[in-house]
Amino acid sequence: MSYVARDVVAVFGLAAVAAYFNNWLVWPLYWFAQGTMFWALFVLGHDCGHGSFSNNPRLNSVVGHILHSSILVPYHGWRISHRTHHQNHGHVENDESWHPLSEKTFKSLDSATKKLRFTLPFPLLAYPVYLWGRSPGKTGSHFDPSSDLFVPSERNDVITSTVCWAAMAALLVGLSFVMGPVQLLKLYGVPYWIFVMWLDLVTYLHHHGHDEKLPWYRGKEWNYMRGGLTTIDRDYGWINNIHHDIGTHVIHHLFPQIPHYHLIEATEAARPVLGKYYREPKKSRPLPLHLLGVLVRSMRKDHYVSDTGEVVYYQSDPQLSGSRKLN
């Protein structure tokens, strides 16, 4: 709860400072800082979703709903689909978020969709679209209790989260009448999209944007440990503390019940056991600018995987990669 208090104070403090000065020297700094704080709130809600925030399920649910609804994320809808992601990470078909496109699905997309999907900044704006419609080849919405994302026993949870999301959306509409739509856009709208870019960037880099060839699995070749070890840690420099060490991702996938403030300690303990299967992240001092290069290279090379085979690797579309030879 102390981390929640810290982040909430920072969010309201930043908004108060920006509104007080209200000039175009301050606003860009505010947008980046506040968008990063929205992302930090998401990470705390993410701990709630894993049950690693508290041993009390009700406290996890209450805090998770408050944090996630405040940044327009349906808490239970996301929590359940994220659980599916963790239970199936690294599996071509069964992984839920950021799974690879199969060759058949990729080739069924029209040229414009392919181009948008693999051209920056469009992939970094994908999260709201994913919440409403999921990834290509999958159907359902995180807001719809009848979606195939959920089982019937989860219906009331999904309805609760959708109602909380709608209440936050209604509050924002009301605020737009009170302070004006332009001021609301500056105080909330732009930081929200910075948050979305943070979320998409970080999750992509941990699950797709690899510096080396890492496999995806099907059938008997997949297991929980293998899937978890295809994630990769990232170092974000001084931002690590702000967004609660979410870059320490391998141990999080193997043991999602560990709260964020023990991830570094747990990684140090696990490193000798994992040996060569743990890939040391490149250090960032002070900013993780090298990660932008990783992202761009991955967008150019990592497009789809084969429809067949139990251990598969990313292949490239020469029209997107600028090469006539598939990597």
Summary of the structure (lengths in Angstrom):
residues: 327
radius of gyration: 19.9
end to end distance: 47.2
largest distance: 59.7
contacts: 1002
relative contact order: 0.13
helix: 62%
strand: 3%
